Amino acid sequence: VSGADTSAWDALQEHVHEIEQTHLCDMLIDDKRSMSLIKESEGIYVDYSRQRAKLTEKIDAMFRGDHINSTEDRAVLHIATRARRDQEIMVEGENVVPDVWEVLDKIKGFSDRVRNGEWLGATGKPLKDVVCIGIGGSFLGPLFVHTALRWVFL
C-alpha cells in the first residue's frame, strides 16, 4: 500500500491549502511548534521551525542552477562546493565546478600555510589565534567549522 493511498495523505493534501495561506512569522509565534521542530543529538543542532519550502521543488531548482537566492538574484552553489573535480554543474550554460575548485584550492593552500606556521601576521609571527567577526549566515559557516574541528587542536 502506497502512503499516497491513505487517509493521512489525504489530510496532508488538504492541509497544504491551509498552510499556504499562513505566513511563516505567524508560525514562529507558536513556541510549542517551534520547540517541537528543534532537534539536538550528539552535539548536532537542527532547527526545522523556519522551514516552509516545497523541498522537492527547491532541490530540483538548485540542481538546475535556477536563481533561488532571491537576495542576490543568483543560483546557489551549495552542490558545486561538494562536487568532485570531474563533475559538471551547469549554471547559465557554464560549468562552475572548475571555478569552485580554484577557490577551494586557494583556501586549502592558505589553510596549510597557516597551520604550518608559514603565514605570518602583522607582527611577523605565525598566526595561532583567529577571530571571526560576522553576523547571520556569514557567521554560521565559520562557527560550524570551529565547533566541528576545535577538538583537533586542543
Salt bridges, closest charged atoms under 4 A:
GLU18 OE1 - HIS15 ND1 3.75
GLU20 OE2 - LYS54 NZ 3.12
ASP47 OD2 - ARG50 NH1 3.07
ASP66 OD2 - ARG64 NH2 2.63
GLU72 OE1 - ARG74 NE 2.56
ASP73 OD1 - HIS67 ND1 3.26
ASP86 OD1 - ARG84 NE 3.09
GLU92 OE2 - HIS67 NE2 2.44
GLU102 OE2 - LYS106 NZ 3.66
ASP105 OD1 - ARG85 NH2 2.58
ASP112 OD2 - LYS108 NZ 2.75
ASP112 OD1 - ARG115 NH1 3.46
